[in-house]
Amino acid sequence: MPLHLLAPRTGRGLGLLVAAAVSLGLASAAAAGPATPVLDRNFPDPDIVKAAGAYHAYATNDDGKHIQHATSRDLVGWKVDSGNVLPVLGAWAKPEEGKVWAPEVYDNGGGFTMQYTARDRASDRQCIGVALSSSPDGPFRPVGDGPLVCPAAQGGAIDASSYTEGGQRYLLWKNDGNCCGMDTWLHLQPTSWDGTRTTGEPVRLIRQDPDPEREGRLVEAPTLVKRDGRYVLFYSADDYRGEKYKTSYAVADRLTGPYTKAANPLMTTATFSGAVRGPGGQDVVSGPDGRDYLFFHGWSDRGRMMYRADLGFANGYPVVRGSKVRYQAENARVHHAGVRAAPAAWDGHVVGGIDHADSYVEFAVFAASAGTHTLAVRFANGSFDSAGTPVPADHGLTVNSARAGVMHYQHTGWGKWAVVETTVTLKAGWNTLRLSKGEYFAELDAVEVA
């Protein structure tokens, strides 16, 4: 059975090892297009809640507002509120607009709860406070004599997010240890239903990777969902100020873990091919069509704009429309060919010997939504004709058993890898891509689908 894009960092197992990543912003509800923002202005760390047939988005401070607010009927066209939905901070917080971050808003049954990050007067750390409103339009008014969560000795707390299960509400948050040379952890903590008080101790879920090249000094911005019986914890990592910022995920079979991180990030500047810079601050939203969408921000010269992407789950692992998802050839279905070690290959192995009339390599790939996708094939071709002249090679391509053209490979020499691209039409969910013996000979390292 093909396994998609998790693959734990402890090994190559889990069937198809896929180096995941994702992207895209949608220009309309009906059709996917290039990565474009749905809110073309600074609107960082978006959080979205549905109320009375409308969607309400909230974001980190800007334009003289502690918290920004925008509304939409279809998750595509957004109108930004001119008012300040959080006009006053809690008395515990310093009156510094630039320190008010990452709101979380939800319907608590008797009104709406907003959890927000601000600067604590007593500790001079970022901490999480609470405000309530009878309407998603605000105004939200602070409650409590102090912050909801403020572990000053751990650097404070930021990036509140809510999860509910079995009649219990939980708060996810990050200790802001990167402020002070400490580890950062994502925590899960039970709260009252209205989120105004904690009712139990926090549980640590994951921390930043010890290799700073993978996640920098931090993990943050947790978002937790459950799909196909599996808990999926989305999070952001690395330096939020530029292109190194990224979104990844970890999965678990139990709410409190243990959580296993994906082998590679879900969204990066590179997986967008530069079309979105520094994607992060994500939120999972159920659309009017009942499908999942991922909202997140990315950098532009106007700040961090809000993007929307189709989101699917391949056996409980996330796939986002428009991003590069890598499928290694050695983990595909290989017929009348062989796997060999290749140090320069992406995962150290390739499929060679695709030399017979019935030879093929068949990939099971997942699409978050139907439509046109980019297929990139990483190959090496060392073929010569009978006169000893270097020649191109090719493989026949079929998609879901239908002929879809020919992949043409320039002569590179054996062990010298190049990439060629084409477009393919995929259905939502699992698809089968087959590369079959064509003219001359080529080896396959991997394919990427975006």
N, C-alpha and C positions, 0 to 999 in steps of 0.2 A: 504494500500500500504506500503510495507516495506521501511524504510528510511535509512539505511546505517550508515555512521559513522560521522555524524556531532553531533547532539544533543547539544544544547547550554548549557552553564554552569549555566543557570538560572533555569533549570528544567529537568525532565525526558522525556518530550514530544518528538515530531517528530518521532513517530512510533518506529522503531527499534533503540534503543539507543545502539550505537556501540562504544566501546572504541578503537579507531583506532590506528593502527600503522603499520609500513611498513618496508620492507627491501629488501635486495638481490642485488647481483651483478651478471651479466650474463657472462658466459664464451664464448658463441657464440650467433650469431644473431638468430639462429633457435631454441635453446633449453635453458630452464632455468636450473640453477644449484644452488649449495650452494652459499652463499654470498662471492664473490671473487672480487677483484679489477680488473678493466680493464686497469689501469695504476698503476703498482706496484712500486711507488716511491712517494716522497712527492710532492703533487700537490693540494694544498688547494684551496677552494673557486672556483671550476671550473665554467667557463662560456663558452658556446659553440655557435658558429655561423656557418651557412652553406654558402659557397661561391664557385661558379664554380664547383659544384659536389663534393666538399670536405668539411669535418667538421674541424673547427679550435677551439681548446680549449685553454683557457688562464687561468692562475692561479697566486696566490700570490707568492711573491718573493721566490727564492731559487737558489742555485748553482751559485751565482754571478750575477744573472739576476734580474732586477727590476720586470719584469713580465715574467712568463714562457709561452711557446707556444708549442702546439703539434697538429698534424694533423692525420686525419683518413678518410677512404672512407666508412666505414661501422659502425662506432661508437663502434667497438669492438677492433680492432688492432690500436694502437696509436704509432706514431713516434714523439719523443720529439726533438724540434728544439734546435740546439746547440748555436744559437745566442740569442741576447737580443732584443726583439721586441720593447721595450721601452728603448733605450740606454741612454736617457737624460730625467730628470724630468723637470717640469716647474721651472722657476726661483724663484717662490714663495715657492718652497718646499726645505726642508733640504735634502742634499745628503746622506740620510740614507736608504740603500737598505732594511733593516729589517723593515722599516715602510711603505713599498709600498705593498698595499693589494688589494684583491678583485676586479679585473678588470671587466668591462662590455664592450663588443665590439659588434657593429652592423653595417650593411650596411646602409649608409645614402643616397644612391642614386648616389653620386658623389665620393665615396670612403668609408672609414671605420672610425668610431669614437671609441675611447677608453676612457672610464671614469675610473679613478683609484683613490685610496686613498693614500695620502702621508702626511708627517709632515709639517705643515705650519710654515714658519719662524716667521711670525709676531705674531701669537697667541700661538705657540707651541702646537697646537691641530692637530689631524688628520682631514684632509679636502679632498674634492673631486676635482680633476682637470681633464682636457680634453687634449687628443692628437689625431691627425689625421694622416691617411696614405692612400695612393692610393691602397694599397694591404692589405689583411688580414694577410700576412706574415710580415708586417711592412717594414721598421721601422716606428713606430708612433712618431710623433714630437709634442711636447707640443704647445698649442695655448693659447692665453690670457695672460694678465698681472698678473693675480692672480687666485686663485682657483675658481671653478664654484659654489660650495656651501661650506660655512665655518661659521656656526653659533657658534662662539667661546664661547659665553655666555651659550650655551647649551651643551658644551663639544666638539664641532666640528661635523663633518659629515663623515660617512663611508658607504661602501657597496652600491655603485650605481647599479641600475638596470633599464632597459628600458621597457616601455609599450607604444603601439600605438593604437589609436582608432579614427575613423572618421577623418583621416588626421592630427591628433594632436599627437605629441610625448610627453611622460611624463617621468620624472625621479623619481624613488623611491629611498629613502635613509633613513638612520637611524641617528638621532642625538646621539652622542657618550657620553651620559650623565653618563653612568656607570663609565667613567673615573674619575668622580668628585662627586659621591654621588647623582646624579640627575636621574630623570626618563629618559627612552629611548623610543622614539616614532618612528614609521615608517611613513614616509611622502610621499606624491604624489605631484609632482610639474611640471607644463607645461614647456617645453623647446622649443627652435628652433629645426627644423627638424634634423640638424646636431649635436644637443646636445651641442653646444658650449656656449649657454647662456640660462638663465632662462627667461621665458616670463610671469610669474605670481607667485603668492604667494603659498607657500606649504600648503597642507591640511594634518592634522594629521589623521592617519587611526587607528592604535592600539598602545598600550604601553604594557610594561611588566606587568604580573599578580601581583597584590599586595601581593599574597602569595609567598614568596621566594622559597618555596618547589616546586612550579609548574614551574617557569621559571627563577629562580635565580634573578639576578639584571637587566636582559636585554632581549630585542628582537632585532634581526638584520637579515641581509641577505635576504631582501624581494625579492620575485619573484611573479609576477602577471600574471595570465592567465584568460581567459574567456571560460567556457565550459558549454554547455547545458543552456545557458542564464544566468549563474551565475558567478560572479567574485570570483576567488579563489586566496587568498593571502597566499603563502607559506612563512614561515620564520623560522629562527633558534633561539634558546634561551639557556640560562644558560651558564656555564663556558666552553669556547671553548677548553680548554686545556686538557680535558679528557672525561671520560665516562658519565658525566652528560649532555654533550651537546646533543641537540635534535632538531628535526624538527617538526613543527606543521603547522597549517593553519587556516585561518578565511575566511568566505564567506560573500558576500553582493549581493544585487540586483541592486545596483547602484555603479558606479565607485568610487565615493567619500565616499561610505558607507551609513549607519553604517555597520561595519564588526562585525560578530559574531564569536568568537573563537570556535574551536572544543572542545569537552569535554575533550579529551585526546590528547597527541602528536601523530603525524603521524609516526615518526621514533625515537626510542631510543635504547640504548644499550640493554635494556631488551627485547624490541620487536624483536630484532635480536637474542635473546637468547645468546647474547655475541659474535655472529659471526662478527658483526661490532660494533666498539666502538666509541661513540660520533658522530653519523651521523649528518651532517649539511652542510651549504654552498651550497644549492641545486640550480639546474637549470633545467627547463623543456625544452625538445628538441624533435622536430618532426623527426622521423627516416626515412630512405630511404623507409621503408614500409608504411609510412604515420601514424604510431602509435606514441603515446607519450611515452617518456622515461624520467626517473628522474636520473640526474647525481648529485652526492654529494661526500663529502669526509668522511672518517672514519680513526681513529687512528690506527697505527701499530708501531712497533719499528723502522720503516723507516720514520715516520712522518704521515701526513694525505694523504692517497692514494685516488684515484678517483674510485668510484663505479658507476655502471649503473644498473637501475632497470626498469622493465616493469611498466608502469603507466596507470591506467584506471580511469574513472570517473563514479561513480554510481549516476545517476541523478544530476551530477554536483559536487559531493563530491569525493575527490581523494582516490584511493586504489592502493597500490604498491605491486607488486608480491613478495611473500616470507616473508611478515611480518605478525604478529599476528593482526588480526582484531576480536574484540570480539562482539558477538551477545548474548544479554540477553534472557534467556528462557521465561521470563514473557512477553517479547515484540514479541515473535514468535506466530505462529498460534497454539493455544492449543485446542485439541479436546478430550472431555470426560476425562478431568483432570482439575486441578485448580491451581491458583496462590495463594501463601501465603507469609506472611512476614517471613523473616529469617535474623536476624541481622548479622550473619557471612557470608552471601552471598555477592558477589561482588557488587551488586546493591540493596541489602536489600530485595530482593524477589526471590522466586524460584517457579518452577512448581512441584507440588506433585500430588498424586492421579493418577499416570499413571498406573492404576491398572486393567484396563478392556481390553478385547480383541481388542476393536477398539480405545484404547487410543493412542495418539501420540502428539509429539511436532514437528512442521515443521518450519524450518528456511529458509529464503531467504538470500543467501550469494552471494557476488560479487567477481569475479576473474578478475584481470587485464589482464590475458592472460590464454590460455588453458594449461592444463597439470596436473601433480601430485602436490597435496597440502597436507599439514599436517592438520588433524582435531584433535583438543583437546577438550574433553568433561569434564566439571567439574560437579561432581556428589556426592551424598551421598547415601549410601546403609546400611540400618539397618535391613535387612531381616534375619529371622530365619526359619529353617525348623520345621516340626511338632514335632521334638524331642527337640526343643529349641537350636539347634546348629546354630551359625552364618554361613551364606552361601553367596556365590557370587550371583550377579544378572546380567541381561543383557538387552539390548534393540536391536531390529532389526534396521538396518541402510539401508536407500535407498537414492540414489543420482539421482535426476532428474527422479524419478519414477522407477529406476532400482535398484534391490537388490544389496547392496554393502557390505554385511557382518553383523557381530554382534559386538556390543560394550560390552565388559565384564567389570564388576565392582566388585572389591574386597569389602569385608565387611568393612565398616568404622564406622558404627553407624550413627544414624540420626543426622543431623546438623554438621557432621564432613566431610569436603569436600576434595576430592582428584581429580586428573586429570588423564585421560587415553587418549592415542593418537592412531591414525591410519592414513593411507594415503587414499586419495580419488582423483579421477580424475574429474576435473571440466572443463567446457567449459568457454570461455571468456564471461564475462558479468554475468548476474544473474543465479544462480543455486538454486535448492531446496534440502535441506537435511532434512530427516525425521527420528526421533527416535521413535520407536513404542514399545508397551508393549512386553516384553519377559519373561524370567524366573524370578520369584520372583519380587522384587520391588526396585525402585530407584527413587530419585528425581534429577531434573536437575537445575543447577544454570545458566550455560552459555556454549556456545561453542566458540572456537577460531579457525580461519582458517588462515594458514600461507602458 
